[in-house]
Amino acid sequence: MSNFPSTARVVIIGGGVVGVSSLYHLAKAGWTDCVLLEKNELTAGSTWHAAGNCPNFSTSWAIMNMQRYSLDLYAGLEKEVDYPMNYHVTGSIRLAHSKERMQEFERARSMGNYQGLDLEMMAVSDMKDRYPFMETHDLEGGLWDPADGDIDPAQLTQALAKGAREMGARIERFCPATGVTRDGAEWIVHTDKGDIRCEYVVNAAGYYAQRVAEWFKPYGGRTLPMTVMSHQYFLTEEIPELAAWTKENGRKVPLLRDVDTSYYLRQDKNGLNLGPYERNCKAHWVTPQDPMPEDFSFQLYPDDLERLEWYIEDAMARVPMLGTSGVGRVINGPIPYAPDGLPLIGPMPGVPNAFEACVFTFGITQGGGAGKVLAEWITEGQTEWDMWAVDPRRYTDYTDQDFCDQKAMETYGHEYAMHFPHHVWPAGRDRKLSPVHDKILAAGGQMGTFNGWERANWFAKPDDDTSEESTQTWDRNGPWAVRVKEEVEAVRDGVGVLDLPGFSRFNLSGEGAAEWLRGRITGGLPKVGRMNLAYFGDDRGRILTEMSILRHGEDHFTLITAATAQWHDFDVLRPARDAGLTLTDHTTEYSTLIVTGPQSRALFEALETKADLSLGWLTHQAAEVAGKPCALARVSFAGELGWEIHAANADIPALYDAVIGAGAKPFGMFALNSMRIEKGYRAWKGDLSTDYTLLEGGLDRFVKLDKPQDFPGKASMQLEKQAGSKKRFVIMTVDAGDQDAPYMSTVWHDGAVVGETTSGDWGYRVNSSVALGMLRADLAVPGTEVEIDIFGKMCKATVQPDQPLWDPQNERIRA
Ligand SMILES: Cc1cc2nc3c(=O)[nH]c(=O)nc-3n(C[C@H](O)[C@H](O)[C@H](O)COP(=O)(O)OP(=O)(O)OC[C@H]3O[C@@H](n4cnc5c(N)ncnc54)[C@H](O)[C@@H]3O)c2cc1C
């Protein structure tokens, strides 16, 4: 007992693969004074019974990075820590049943190749060479990943634990954390064996993570968004045919994933392991009648193979030998799901010095990378790769349990589904509604969600096809296209209105607020009555975020930012409170109408607006429109003459009616995206991310290296300025086919990859497909011809001058 640690720099709660990998990576970073607490034996949660499959595949750049890193780590771990490990690199074939699926594979192949992975498209005729036991009916083709395989999850965890211990980190088994207390700047983690005082705490409690998160509520925490699902696989008894083949060939057959049917099938010893993600799935521990047990260590749910029948039959038709042997063992275990199925890795929202690394649905293949990311967050305050995809702050206050359960069921049942650009998932909707939500629906609004807020993507006419099926395509055109074009044309030629609830909106005031901001942003502040875009960098000069700053007085500001950025950006500003300033969040009290188009001034005049409509671009003023008080901000993300109306929720319906009555045509987010791309305006966490520095991102004019204040990233930017940036932001017109370039399409020149796209869309005003992206600096010259790999099709593209494609001199905005 006396040997029990009473202090540590970091305490990790949870000894599954993720917690242990976090400990290993902290120790590797030199933080050896760290302790991991495990309530039972290591791996007692989800880890011990995982199938152990380790794919690289993902259509998310960040997740692919994380998985790729894991697999590299695992390949060398046995030797590195001298611990025996069953890691079989068998390769895998992903099966495609449709043209769309092949396009998805092409995209992943291209991304994977860019990350150095040898992903290859496969013809149906080649499949039997790699997998002699499969039937190839109904298939379009496949994707081959030679590095896929399976690992023993318990051995992996023990190997990481050995590595961590040998570097000096400690693991306390059979030692549940029972609570936390904050004492000054320190955490005290309580256990029955004693308290541990530490600087940082990590919640790596797997499917118990929501319970552990409760302890942090007195210190600013929230209910952690997750649901526990049941996931099953079964192992067959030995299949003599497979045993003979394996003996003869000296290897296992590759892992098969039939993603359209929705299962994985892999060799386990001389039998097979079949694991479906079934539509008729089951959540556990979600009702008061079925509470989560205090301890479920090393336990399983009762077998429920009936649920999988349809999938088993399908798999038996694909690999008939599956039906030749009996079921040996069924594993039905708890698997935690966040609403989008991705884990939570990063700062615990609202709580100082607390982090999360939990809710993993693919924790075995992601564990290695997750440990790296978590350790970077703690030791450096930033991560090598942009990890917004898994940042816990991507969820805010709308994720009640009902929402989490609905989304988990939907996500699990569509685990392998394609995520098409014009499709909106139906579960868990209507969490946050605009004051004019009913009016938007009545006008034909086809809604999408943005940080839980419902906004129209486009407006349908009565006979338009608004079915979910119509959106199952990567193509630009669908029933929405003609309407989006009409909406853009209305904004271009007349005036449009976009109802935009949920803009994140913060007020910052107090003596010294201006000086505080100057020490944070990379550029200058607007004068009183004016507004401008401001950028916040990280220590490496990378793009942390962008906010619009409206200045009301010397030390009084409103900061407006993307809906999804609400909790992230509040964290960026939070230190203002420590500096004695007043920082408040007004996101839910006000809403915004974007009124834009060449006729917008005439529209406001017709409404007898009490405001000076001659004030120029980037001004804001208190005003009255249609008898309602509001603020008018003279900006337009669409790139036309226009004003944003900011008003209290209660006044929005009257303002909306007035604007519509004066002739504005409603437009949606699809039209806005098309127009902002033509202007070269960057969107957050696509074009603007910590994968790029501000200077690479072409934001030089927002960086004042000569201002007296220091600000995060200044020193790095000074160095980068001297050395020259390796990449540069470019706008490209694309000779695209039916699809515009999605995020992270590779850009080619002279047979080599020279960059990537960060967003793409059709520009209706310039009548061209447009891509924004990053290019090797020497090629970022107007007129350079490149090719973009769009779903496997090489499309010619041309680098454009560094100015908007539409209205390059901004004359329309300034009119
Ligand atoms: C049937 C099945 C098959 C799967 N197959 C795969 C696969 O093939 N590939 C893949 O990548 N993933 C797979 N998974 C998912 C994988 O198992 C999980 O994502 C992974 O194990 C999560 O690891 P973890 O460390 O986050 O959580 P866990 O392994 O659940 O670890 C959390 C730990 O925290 C401990 N703990 C909780 N509360 C406390 C406390 N208060 N104090 C101290 N300790 C505490 C628990 O005892 C537990 O050991 C599968 C899951 C299931 C159910």
The ligand as a Tripos MOL2 file, in Angstrom:
@<TRIPOS>MOLECULE
LIG
   53    58     1     0     0
SMALL
NO_CHARGES

@<TRIPOS>ATOM
      1 C1        -17.4930   -8.1160  -30.5020 C.3       1 LIG1
      2 C2        -16.5680   -6.9780  -30.7530 C.ar      1 LIG1
      3 C3        -15.6210   -7.0660  -31.7630 C.ar      1 LIG1
      4 C4        -14.7710   -6.0090  -31.9990 C.ar      1 LIG1
      5 N1        -13.8440   -6.1030  -33.0190 N.ar      1 LIG1
      6 C5        -13.0060   -5.0870  -33.2710 C.ar      1 LIG1
      7 C6        -12.0530   -5.1820  -34.3090 C.ar      1 LIG1
      8 O1        -11.9770   -6.1840  -34.9890 O.2       1 LIG1
      9 N2        -11.2270   -4.1390  -34.5340 N.ar      1 LIG1
     10 C7        -11.2940   -2.9860  -33.7890 C.ar      1 LIG1
     11 O2        -10.5280   -2.0730  -34.0480 O.2       1 LIG1
     12 N3        -12.1870   -2.8810  -32.7920 N.ar      1 LIG1
     13 C8        -13.0470   -3.8890  -32.5140 C.ar      1 LIG1
     14 N4        -13.9620   -3.7900  -31.5020 N.ar      1 LIG1
     15 C9        -13.9910   -2.5540  -30.7210 C.3       1 LIG1
     16 C10       -12.9230   -2.5660  -29.6450 C.3       1 LIG1
     17 O3        -13.1180   -3.6740  -28.8200 O.3       1 LIG1
     18 C11       -12.9840   -1.3070  -28.8130 C.3       1 LIG1
     19 O4        -13.0770   -0.1750  -29.6440 O.3       1 LIG1
     20 C12       -11.7410   -1.1560  -27.9400 C.3       1 LIG1
     21 O5        -11.5130   -2.3200  -27.2130 O.3       1 LIG1
     22 C13       -11.9000    0.0250  -27.0220 C.3       1 LIG1
     23 O6        -10.7920    0.0970  -26.1890 O.3       1 LIG1
     24 P1        -10.7900    1.1070  -24.9730 P.3       1 LIG1
     25 O7         -9.4620    1.0350  -24.3540 O.co2     1 LIG1
     26 O8        -11.2710    2.4220  -25.4290 O.co2     1 LIG1
     27 O9        -11.9500    0.5940  -24.0070 O.3       1 LIG1
     28 P2        -12.0260   -0.6980  -23.0860 P.3       1 LIG1
     29 O10       -11.2830   -1.8400  -23.6320 O.co2     1 LIG1
     30 O11       -13.4530   -0.9150  -22.7790 O.co2     1 LIG1
     31 O12       -11.2440   -0.2460  -21.7940 O.3       1 LIG1
     32 C14       -11.7760    0.6260  -20.8340 C.3       1 LIG1
     33 C15       -11.2470    0.1730  -19.5120 C.3       1 LIG1
     34 O13       -11.5910    1.1240  -18.5200 O.3       1 LIG1
     35 C16       -11.7470    0.4340  -17.3150 C.3       1 LIG1
     36 N5        -12.4810    1.3000  -16.3850 N.ar      1 LIG1
     37 C17       -13.7410    1.7630  -16.5140 C.ar      1 LIG1
     38 N6        -14.0670    2.5310  -15.4720 N.ar      1 LIG1
     39 C18       -12.9790    2.5820  -14.6830 C.ar      1 LIG1
     40 C19       -12.6990    3.2130  -13.4380 C.ar      1 LIG1
     41 N7        -13.6040    3.9420  -12.8040 N.pl3     1 LIG1
     42 N8        -11.4730    3.0540  -12.8990 N.ar      1 LIG1
     43 C20       -10.5340    2.3120  -13.5200 C.ar      1 LIG1
     44 N9        -10.7640    1.6650  -14.6880 N.ar      1 LIG1
     45 C21       -11.9670    1.8000  -15.2540 C.ar      1 LIG1
     46 C22       -12.4950   -0.8160  -17.7290 C.3       1 LIG1
     47 O14       -12.3910   -1.8460  -16.7870 O.3       1 LIG1
     48 C23       -11.8370   -1.1390  -19.0500 C.3       1 LIG1
     49 O15       -10.8040   -2.0870  -18.9190 O.3       1 LIG1
     50 C24       -14.8430   -4.8290  -31.2300 C.ar      1 LIG1
     51 C25       -15.7860   -4.7410  -30.2190 C.ar      1 LIG1
     52 C26       -16.6550   -5.8040  -29.9810 C.ar      1 LIG1
     53 C27       -17.6770   -5.6800  -28.9050 C.3       1 LIG1
@<TRIPOS>BOND
     1     1     2 1
     2     2     3 ar
     3     2    52 ar
     4     3     4 ar
     5     4     5 ar
     6     4    50 ar
     7     5     6 ar
     8     6     7 ar
     9     6    13 1
    10     7     8 2
    11     7     9 ar
    12     9    10 ar
    13    10    11 2
    14    10    12 ar
    15    12    13 ar
    16    13    14 ar
    17    14    15 1
    18    14    50 ar
    19    15    16 1
    20    16    17 1
    21    16    18 1
    22    18    19 1
    23    18    20 1
    24    20    21 1
    25    20    22 1
    26    22    23 1
    27    23    24 1
    28    24    25 2
    29    24    26 1
    30    24    27 1
    31    27    28 1
    32    28    29 2
    33    28    30 1
    34    28    31 1
    35    31    32 1
    36    32    33 1
    37    33    34 1
    38    33    48 1
    39    34    35 1
    40    35    36 1
    41    35    46 1
    42    36    37 ar
    43    36    45 ar
    44    37    38 ar
    45    38    39 ar
    46    39    40 ar
    47    39    45 ar
    48    40    41 1
    49    40    42 ar
    50    42    43 ar
    51    43    44 ar
    52    44    45 ar
    53    46    47 1
    54    46    48 1
    55    48    49 1
    56    50    51 ar
    57    51    52 ar
    58    52    53 1
@<TRIPOS>SUBSTRUCTURE
     1 LIG1         1 GROUP 0 **** ****
